[in-house]
Every structure is written in structure tokens, then in C-alpha cells.
């Protein structure tokens, strides 16, 4: 039972998570750097996350599932939630999936002199 049904599902999930960790992220204020990359037609949205990193990971997971390797025009916002003296934040974000040629990206980034 485990080897036939659960193990393949866990293995495919872990592969998607590994691809999600390698996703290239361009925030909305980096539109000059990302304007030449092809974009997907869908708009991704995540709501109700606990922090910024959770929003980015959820967006990256959705992008990896769809077969893209970048999230472009990432916009992350927080909303304060008050519940009778208890305050917390609810994070949400939107992004557009895209394809980025990693070799081309390496050539585009400026080389910094460590001296």
C-alpha cells in the first residue's frame, strides 16, 4: 500500500519542492531586469500566509508545479488582523510565472569587484 500509492506521491512532491527552491525571483521593483523574460498568461495569488518567506515559497511551489522556473513581478503585502486585543499579520502576494535562461541571467548580472 505505502510503496504503491504513498511513496510515489511523496517522491513527486519532494521533486516539486526541490524545483521550487531553485526558482528565480524578481520583485515588482525589478521590472527593468525582468522585462525581457517570457511570461506566463496566468496570474498567481497566495493569501493567508504567516510571513513573507511563506508567501514566496507558496508562489514558487505553484510556479514549479506549472513547469516554470521564475516568478516575476512579485508583490507581497501584509494586513493587520485584530481579534479582541490579539494582533497578527496575514500576508498575501501576487506574481506572474515566467521562464528565465539562467546562463543569460548570469551574463546580465553585474560583476562586483571585491576590492
TITI-951441 format. One record per residue (C-alpha): residue in three letters; chain; x negated, y, z negated. Coordinates in Angstrom, 2 decimals, decimal comma. Each point is the difference from the previous one (the first is absolute). Last residue first. Example, Ala and Ser with C-alpha at 12.3 -4.5 7.8 and 13.67 -1.06 7.14 Angstrom:
BEGIN
<pt 'SER' 'A' <-13,67 -1,06 -7,14>>
<pt 'ALA' 'A' <1,37 -3,44 -0,66>>
//
This chain:
BEGIN
<pt 'UNK' 'A' <-38,44 45,04 3,54>>
<pt 'UNK' 'A' <2,87 -2,51 0,49>>
<pt 'UNK' 'A' <0,67 1,28 3,55>>
<pt 'UNK' 'A' <3,65 -0,58 0,81>>
<pt 'UNK' 'A' <1,05 -1,70 3,21>>
<pt 'UNK' 'A' <3,22 1,40 1,37>>
<pt 'UNK' 'A' <2,82 -2,47 0,58>>
<pt 'UNK' 'A' <0,90 -0,37 3,67>>
<pt 'UNK' 'A' <-2,43 -2,83 0,80>>
<pt 'UNK' 'A' <1,31 -2,09 -2,90>>
<pt 'UNK' 'A' <3,57 0,64 1,17>>
<pt 'UNK' 'A' <-0,87 -1,23 3,48>>
<pt 'UNK' 'A' <-1,34 -3,22 -1,50>>
<pt 'UNK' 'A' <3,14 -0,35 -2,15>>
<pt 'UNK' 'A' <2,37 0,33 2,96>>
<pt 'UNK' 'A' <3,13 1,18 -1,77>>
<pt 'UNK' 'A' <3,51 -1,26 0,69>>
<pt 'UNK' 'A' <2,89 1,77 -1,67>>
<pt 'UNK' 'A' <2,78 -0,17 -2,56>>
<pt 'UNK' 'A' <1,76 3,23 -1,00>>
<pt 'UNK' 'A' <0,28 0,98 -3,64>>
<pt 'UNK' 'A' <2,44 0,93 -2,74>>
<pt 'UNK' 'A' <-0,42 0,02 -3,74>>
<pt 'UNK' 'A' <1,76 -0,26 -3,32>>
<pt 'UNK' 'A' <-1,06 0,24 -3,63>>
<pt 'UNK' 'A' <2,29 -0,06 -3,03>>
<pt 'UNK' 'A' <-1,38 1,82 -2,99>>
<pt 'UNK' 'A' <0,84 -0,52 -3,66>>
<pt 'UNK' 'A' <1,58 1,98 -2,81>>
<pt 'UNK' 'A' <1,73 -1,27 -3,13>>
<pt 'UNK' 'A' <1,98 2,59 -1,93>>
<pt 'UNK' 'A' <3,43 -1,23 1,08>>
<pt 'UNK' 'A' <-1,01 -1,41 3,40>>
<pt 'UNK' 'A' <-2,00 2,39 2,11>>
<pt 'UNK' 'A' <-1,38 -1,03 3,40>>
<pt 'UNK' 'A' <-2,59 2,24 1,58>>
<pt 'UNK' 'A' <-0,35 -0,47 3,74>>
<pt 'UNK' 'A' <-3,25 -0,72 1,75>>
<pt 'UNK' 'A' <-0,99 0,46 3,62>>
<pt 'UNK' 'A' <-2,28 -1,83 2,44>>
<pt 'UNK' 'A' <-0,30 0,95 3,68>>
<pt 'UNK' 'A' <-2,12 -2,28 2,18>>
<pt 'UNK' 'A' <-0,38 1,35 3,54>>
<pt 'UNK' 'A' <-1,57 -3,22 1,31>>
<pt 'UNK' 'A' <-0,13 -3,52 -1,41>>
<pt 'UNK' 'A' <-2,51 -2,21 1,74>>
<pt 'UNK' 'A' <-0,57 -3,63 1,07>>
<pt 'UNK' 'A' <3,32 -0,93 1,61>>
<pt 'UNK' 'A' <1,51 -3,50 0,21>>
<pt 'UNK' 'A' <3,42 0,66 -1,57>>
<pt 'UNK' 'A' <-0,94 -1,90 -3,17>>
<pt 'UNK' 'A' <-3,20 2,05 -0,29>>
<pt 'UNK' 'A' <1,98 3,24 0,25>>
<pt 'UNK' 'A' <2,48 -1,12 -2,66>>
<pt 'UNK' 'A' <-2,87 -0,99 -2,30>>
<pt 'UNK' 'A' <-1,76 3,33 0,60>>
<pt 'UNK' 'A' <3,16 1,88 -0,96>>
<pt 'UNK' 'A' <0,34 -2,08 -3,16>>
<pt 'UNK' 'A' <-3,68 0,51 -0,85>>
<pt 'UNK' 'A' <0,21 3,75 0,55>>
<pt 'UNK' 'A' <3,12 0,34 -2,17>>
<pt 'UNK' 'A' <-1,57 -2,11 -2,77>>
<pt 'UNK' 'A' <-3,13 2,15 0,11>>
<pt 'UNK' 'A' <2,08 3,13 -0,40>>
<pt 'UNK' 'A' <1,82 -1,24 -3,13>>
<pt 'UNK' 'A' <2,98 -2,04 -1,28>>
<pt 'UNK' 'A' <1,85 -0,42 3,29>>
<pt 'UNK' 'A' <3,71 0,74 0,37>>
<pt 'UNK' 'A' <0,06 0,75 3,71>>
<pt 'UNK' 'A' <-2,02 -1,14 3,03>>
<pt 'UNK' 'A' <0,67 1,16 3,55>>
<pt 'UNK' 'A' <-1,45 -1,02 3,36>>
<pt 'UNK' 'A' <0,90 1,85 3,20>>
<pt 'UNK' 'A' <0,29 -2,17 3,11>>
<pt 'UNK' 'A' <-1,31 0,82 3,47>>
<pt 'UNK' 'A' <-3,57 -1,07 -0,60>>
<pt 'UNK' 'A' <-2,81 2,45 0,54>>
<pt 'UNK' 'A' <-2,97 0,01 2,35>>
<pt 'UNK' 'A' <-3,05 1,82 -1,41>>
<pt 'UNK' 'A' <-0,96 3,38 1,45>>
<pt 'UNK' 'A' <1,73 2,12 -2,67>>
<pt 'UNK' 'A' <-1,73 -1,71 -2,90>>
<pt 'UNK' 'A' <-2,93 2,33 -0,70>>
<pt 'UNK' 'A' <1,99 3,19 0,57>>
<pt 'UNK' 'A' <2,91 -1,39 -2,03>>
<pt 'UNK' 'A' <-2,12 -0,32 -3,14>>
<pt 'UNK' 'A' <2,40 2,07 -2,16>>
<pt 'UNK' 'A' <2,65 -2,71 0,40>>
<pt 'UNK' 'A' <-2,25 -2,67 -1,46>>
<pt 'UNK' 'A' <-1,93 -2,48 2,11>>
<pt 'UNK' 'A' <-0,45 -3,50 -1,43>>
<pt 'UNK' 'A' <-1,88 -2,90 1,66>>
<pt 'UNK' 'A' <1,35 -3,43 -0,96>>
<pt 'UNK' 'A' <-2,60 -2,44 -1,40>>
<pt 'UNK' 'A' <1,91 -0,69 -3,24>>
<pt 'UNK' 'A' <3,13 -0,70 2,03>>
<pt 'UNK' 'A' <-1,86 -2,69 1,99>>
<pt 'UNK' 'A' <-0,86 -1,79 -3,25>>
<pt 'UNK' 'A' <3,61 0,35 -1,20>>
<pt 'UNK' 'A' <1,26 -1,47 3,29>>
<pt 'UNK' 'A' <-2,34 -2,98 -0,38>>
<pt 'UNK' 'A' <1,11 -0,47 -3,62>>
<pt 'UNK' 'A' <3,65 -0,11 1,10>>
<pt 'UNK' 'A' <-0,81 -2,57 2,71>>
<pt 'UNK' 'A' <-1,74 -2,22 -2,58>>
<pt 'UNK' 'A' <2,81 0,34 -2,53>>
<pt 'UNK' 'A' <2,58 -0,97 2,61>>
<pt 'UNK' 'A' <-2,11 -2,93 1,22>>
<pt 'UNK' 'A' <-0,42 -1,27 -3,61>>
<pt 'UNK' 'A' <3,68 0,29 -0,92>>
<pt 'UNK' 'A' <1,58 -2,14 2,69>>
<pt 'UNK' 'A' <-1,90 -3,22 0,77>>
<pt 'UNK' 'A' <-2,72 0,00 -2,64>>
<pt 'UNK' 'A' <2,41 0,91 -2,79>>
<pt 'UNK' 'A' <2,68 -2,50 1,04>>
//
